[in-house]
Amino acid sequence: MLPSLRTLSSVSRMTQTSAAKQPRALVFGLGAIGGIYAAILKRSNACDVSIVARSTYDGVKKHGLRFNSEKHGNEVAQFGDNEAAASGSFDYVLCANKALLDAKPSLAELISPVIGPETAIVLLQNGVGNEVPLHAAFPKNTILSAVVWTGGRVVPTTDGSVEVAQFAREGLTIGVDHAEGADPEQEKAQLDRFVDILHKGGSTDTVTTDDIQSARWIKVIWNCAWNSLTAVTRVRTNHIFQSSEGAADLSLELMREVTAVAKAKGLNIPDGTPEKLLNDVQVVPGPGLPSSMMMDNEAGRPMEVEVILGTPVREGKRLGVPVPILTTLSTGATPTGDPLNLCMMMRLTWTTTKRKATEQE
């Protein structure tokens, strides 16, 4: 018998049960995104839902999971302490934890007790390259990879309750990251069943794609710019644009670097993608967008540097695509980095890049 997740990761599990036999889903990582999709799965009434909670266990057990959503309304998702219902393997394991490829123990080690032969692993994470270690650990399991286009945050409370807020858009672009030797029909059936559950829960903007890696790289073009720039400056996007006349040009050039790497990999990145993504962020009112990486940097927590910046840098080097701005950010974006020094590094890199471009004209 596999060891329990309680033993392996020092967590407890709670479950919402149903009288009818339904698919069993486990949400691993009860941050903003994990909380939002745990609530959406529960409100579907189409699957039994279990959650992995760490410090939030007592709060969810006592108060429920408070879900405040611009799209779905406000409600409280109740979960009971039911070890029997939360044991064994699951049909779907949703990984909404922070994507830290060098974490010990690894994600694969943490979730292995709940992975059975028919389990589909669902990635709700930023970055690219996340699927590789999971395919290595679970070569016969379906990997459903999702691009998360959902605004979410954990709301601080004073009574010990757990509250997540969904704002702006809510939806996924999701597809199969095909495993070598797997049955494509089974993979598609597991994908379709999961998306149907999400739709029943109100996530009507969730769509499927046959080319999930292109979709993930389009999202990482966005993440490379806004996650990294907000992290190293510790200000929101519109404050970055207001900081200097060259800020928008720097952002655009950074996204073009990542786009060039993705195209060199043979991925389908529509022409004009960097310009569209720049416009998408510039129309956001007020101070603009923050990012999870910015908040992690401010708090001194580990950041998703490897999956957002590291993989594109390594792929750029492998394919002979110059990525000077991306390399600078990847080198300097650490939880203990000095924002002033990082900004100076970026300014030097941008000046050098502009000079080389002028010399080549």
Buried (B, 14 or more C-beta within 10 A) or exposed (E): EBEBBBEBBEBBBBBBBBEEEBBBBBBBBBBBBBBBBBBBBBBBEBBBBBBBBEEBBEBBBEBBBBBBBEBBEEBEBEBEEBEEBBBEBBBBBBBBBBBBBEBEEBBBBBBBBBBEEEBBBBBBBBBBBBBEBBBEBBEEBBBBBBBBBBBBBBEEEEEEBBBBBBBEEBBBBBBBBBBEEBEEEEBBEBBEBBBEBBBBBBBEBBBBBEEBBBBBBBBBBBBBBBBBBBBBBBBBBBBBBEEEEEBBEBBBBBBBBBBBBBBBBEBEBEEEBBEBBBEEBEEEEEEBBBBBBBBBBBEEEBBBBBBBBBBBBBBBEEBEBBBBBBBBBBBBBBBEBEBEEBBEBBBEBBEEBBEEEEEEE
